[in-house]
Amino acid sequence: MNKFQIALVVVFFVFAAFKADKPAYYLFNKAGKSIKYEKMLKEAADADIVLFGELHDNPISHWLQLELTKDLFDLKKDNLVLGAEMFESDNQVILDEYLRGMISQSSFESEARLWPNYKTDYKPLVEFAKTNKLNFVASNVPRRYASLVNRKGFEGLDELSDEAKAFLPPLPVKYDPELNCYKSMMEMEGMGSHVTPNFPKAQAIKDATMAHFILKNWSPGQLLIHYHGAYHSENYESIYWYLKQENPDLKIVTIHTVSQDDVTKLEEKNTGKADFTISVDEDMTKTR
């Protein structure tokens, strides 16, 4: 076999190996162009706020959250702050007590209102914060107040005590019903008469509360990375909109997650939803 034939054989096997490869995810920029992880890391490190929109039951989302957080910590050290939808604002005290070693892990996990997939998906982030002495923001509205808004509208919040209002953004809450993230909820198929004008407001109080506590726990020179469901920041709305209402000069990087049959090319419907989009194989194992 001559050198040319050997080269052809090598090319064949390399090509065959490439074709047989089954990547679990691809990264894309806002224009839908495939990019390297290092590009996303660089832009995230230069931001004030990183909004990481996950699929709650997707292990790739959670793995990349942890990896990105580790890499950002290497760059930012104690100027990195973590925050998450999965912890409600009235659980900030118990979360802080655990991070500072004041209470045991068993006490924290039994008394905090943790999501069913906490141990597999969010505990690694909390433990990383604890190990590295980082602040972790419990940003979401207590669910009982979201339910109150769903029943009575934003006006229902006025009935709360001053102590209760400490877990909320300043009232009255700004609200734009024409934002697609809320307007589309009024048009959801299959919901019928169950959709009332208060339904998207219950979503908005979550977004407003998360934005409020993100800003309350961020200072210039810091980077705060916030983990939440993809819906809460896609199309530069929801949390993003509330953050910009309060501080238009914030540099915010958004990360979005989608599930596709073919991860190698971002579908048109998924293009432009965020600065970076993670395309995950739709056959990926679910975590709950």
C-alpha positions in Angstrom: 0.0 0.0 0.0 1.5 3.3 -1.1 1.4 6.6 0.9 -1.6 7.9 -1.1 -3.6 4.8 -0.4 -2.7 4.9 3.3 -3.8 8.5 3.5 -7.2 7.6 1.9 -7.7 4.9 4.5 -6.9 7.3 7.3 -9.4 9.9 5.9 -12.0 7.2 5.5 -11.8 6.1 9.2 -11.7 9.6 10.5 -14.8 10.5 8.4 -16.5 7.3 9.6 -15.7 8.1 13.2 -17.0 11.6 12.8 -20.3 10.3 11.2 -20.7 7.8 14.0 -20.3 10.4 16.7 -23.4 11.3 18.7 -22.9 14.6 20.4 -25.3 15.3 23.3 -25.5 19.0 22.6 -24.3 21.9 20.4 -23.9 25.6 21.3 -25.1 28.3 19.0 -25.0 32.1 19.1 -27.9 34.5 18.6 -27.7 34.2 14.8 -27.8 30.4 15.0 -24.2 29.8 14.2 -22.4 27.0 15.9 -19.8 28.2 18.4 -17.3 26.8 20.9 -17.9 26.8 24.7 -14.9 29.1 25.2 -16.8 31.8 23.3 -19.8 31.6 25.6 -17.5 31.5 28.7 -15.6 34.7 27.6 -18.8 36.7 27.0 -20.3 35.4 30.2 -17.2 36.4 32.2 -17.5 40.0 30.8 -21.2 40.4 31.9 -22.8 41.8 35.0 -25.6 39.2 35.0 -25.8 35.8 33.3 -29.3 34.5 32.9 -29.1 30.7 32.4 -32.4 29.3 31.1 -32.5 25.6 31.7 -34.9 22.7 30.9 -35.7 21.6 34.5 -35.4 17.9 33.8 -32.4 17.9 31.4 -29.1 16.7 32.7 -27.1 18.5 30.1 -28.5 21.8 31.3 -27.5 21.0 34.9 -24.1 19.8 33.9 -23.3 22.9 31.9 -24.6 25.1 34.7 -22.1 23.6 37.0 -19.2 23.6 34.5 -19.8 27.2 33.6 -20.1 28.2 37.2 -16.7 26.5 38.0 -15.0 28.2 35.1 -16.5 31.6 36.0 -15.3 31.1 39.6 -11.8 30.5 38.3 -12.0 33.8 36.5 -14.0 35.9 39.0 -13.2 34.3 42.4 -15.3 35.8 45.2 -16.8 38.3 42.8 -19.1 35.6 41.6 -22.6 35.3 43.1 -25.1 32.5 42.4 -28.9 32.7 42.4 -31.8 30.5 41.4 -35.5 30.3 40.8 -35.5 27.0 42.7 -35.2 28.8 46.1 -37.9 31.1 47.3 -37.0 34.5 48.9 -38.4 33.5 52.3 -35.9 30.6 52.4 -32.9 33.0 52.1 -32.2 32.8 55.9 -32.0 29.0 56.0 -30.0 28.8 52.8 -27.5 31.3 54.3 -27.3 29.4 57.5 -26.4 26.2 55.7 -23.8 27.9 53.4 -22.1 29.4 56.5 -22.1 26.0 58.3 -24.5 27.1 61.0 -26.9 24.3 60.4 -26.5 20.7 59.2 -27.1 19.5 55.7 -30.0 17.3 56.9 -31.6 20.3 58.7 -31.4 22.4 55.5 -32.7 19.7 53.2 -35.6 18.8 55.5 -36.7 22.3 56.3 -36.2 24.2 53.0 -38.8 23.8 50.3 -36.6 22.0 47.9 -37.6 20.8 44.4 -37.9 17.0 43.9 -34.8 17.0 41.7 -32.7 19.0 44.1 -30.2 16.3 45.0 -29.4 15.5 41.4 -29.6 18.9 39.8 -29.2 21.8 42.2 -27.3 20.4 45.2 -24.0 20.4 43.3 -24.4 24.1 42.8 -25.3 24.8 46.4 -22.4 22.6 47.6 -20.0 24.4 45.2 -21.1 27.8 46.7 -20.7 26.4 50.2 -17.2 25.0 49.5 -16.0 28.3 47.9 -17.8 30.6 50.4 -20.0 32.2 47.7 -23.3 33.9 48.2 -26.3 32.2 46.8 -29.5 34.2 46.2 -32.9 32.6 46.9 -34.7 34.8 44.3 -38.1 33.4 43.6 -41.4 34.6 45.0 -42.9 32.4 47.7 -45.4 30.2 45.8 -48.2 31.2 48.1 -47.9 34.8 46.8 -47.9 33.7 43.2 -51.1 31.8 44.0 -52.5 34.9 45.6 -51.9 37.0 42.5 -53.5 34.2 40.4 -56.6 34.6 42.5 -56.8 38.3 43.2 -54.3 40.0 40.8 -51.5 42.2 42.0 -54.0 44.0 44.2 -54.0 40.9 46.5 -50.4 41.7 47.5 -51.5 45.0 49.0 -53.3 43.0 51.8 -50.0 41.5 53.0 -48.2 42.6 56.1 -45.0 44.7 55.8 -43.1 41.6 57.0 -44.5 39.6 54.1 -43.8 42.3 51.6 -40.1 42.0 52.4 -40.1 38.9 50.2 -41.5 40.8 47.2 -40.3 43.5 44.9 -41.5 47.1 45.7 -45.2 47.5 45.1 -46.9 48.2 42.8 -45.3 45.8 40.3 -44.6 47.0 36.8 -46.4 44.9 34.2 -46.7 45.0 30.4 -49.4 42.6 29.2 -48.3 43.1 25.6 -44.9 41.3 26.3 -45.1 38.1 24.3 -44.1 36.0 27.4 -47.4 37.1 29.1 -49.6 37.7 26.1 -49.0 34.2 24.8 -50.2 32.7 28.1 -53.6 34.1 27.4 -53.7 32.2 24.1 -52.5 28.9 25.4 -54.3 26.0 23.7 -56.4 23.7 25.8 -56.6 26.1 28.7 -60.0 27.5 27.7 -61.9 29.3 30.5 -59.1 28.5 33.0 -57.0 31.4 31.6 -57.9 34.7 33.3 -56.0 38.0 33.1 -54.4 37.1 36.4 -52.8 34.0 35.1 -49.9 35.7 33.3 -49.6 38.1 36.3 -48.8 35.2 38.5 -45.9 34.5 36.1 -44.9 38.2 36.1 -44.7 38.3 39.9 -42.1 35.5 39.7 -40.1 37.3 37.1 -40.3 40.7 38.9 -39.3 39.1 42.2 -36.3 37.2 40.7 -35.1 40.4 39.0 -35.5 42.4 42.3 -33.4 40.0 44.3 -30.8 39.6 41.6 -30.3 43.4 41.7 -30.5 43.6 45.4 -27.6 41.1 45.7 -25.4 42.3 42.8 -22.9 45.1 43.0 -20.8 46.7 40.2 -17.7 44.6 39.6 -19.5 41.4 40.5 -20.9 38.7 38.2 -24.2 37.1 39.2 -25.2 33.9 37.4 -28.9 33.0 37.8 -30.4 29.6 37.1 -34.1 29.3 36.0 -36.4 27.8 33.6 -35.7 28.8 30.0 -39.1 30.5 29.7 -38.1 33.1 32.3 -35.5 34.8 30.0 -36.2 33.7 26.4 -36.6 36.4 23.8 -35.0 38.9 26.2 -38.3 39.2 28.2 -39.4 38.2 31.6 -36.5 38.5 34.1 -34.4 40.3 31.5 -37.1 42.9 30.9 -37.5 43.6 34.6 -33.8 43.9 35.1 -33.5 46.4 32.2 -36.5 48.4 33.6 -34.5 49.0 36.8 -31.0 49.3 35.3 -30.8 49.8 31.5 -27.0 49.9 31.6 -26.7 46.3 32.9 -24.7 44.0 30.6 -26.7 40.8 30.6 -25.8 37.6 28.8 -28.7 35.2 28.2 -28.3 31.4 27.8 -31.3 29.3 26.5 -31.8 25.6 26.3 -33.9 23.8 23.7 -34.5 20.1 22.8 -34.2 19.0 19.2 -34.1 15.8 17.2 -31.0 17.1 15.3 -28.7 19.0 17.7 -26.2 20.0 15.0 -28.4 22.7 13.4 -30.5 25.2 15.3 -34.1 25.1 14.1 -35.4 28.5 12.8 -38.0 28.6 15.6 -35.2 28.4 18.2 -33.0 31.0 16.6 -32.6 34.4 18.2 -34.1 33.6 21.6 -30.9 34.3 23.5 -27.3 35.3 23.2 -26.4 31.6 23.4 -28.6 28.5 22.9 -27.8 25.0 24.0 -29.4 22.5 21.6 -29.9 19.2 23.4 -30.8 15.8 21.9 -34.5 15.3 22.6 -33.8 11.6 23.6 -31.7 12.7 26.5 -32.6 11.0 29.8 -34.8 13.1 32.1 -33.8 13.7 35.7 -37.3 13.6 37.1 
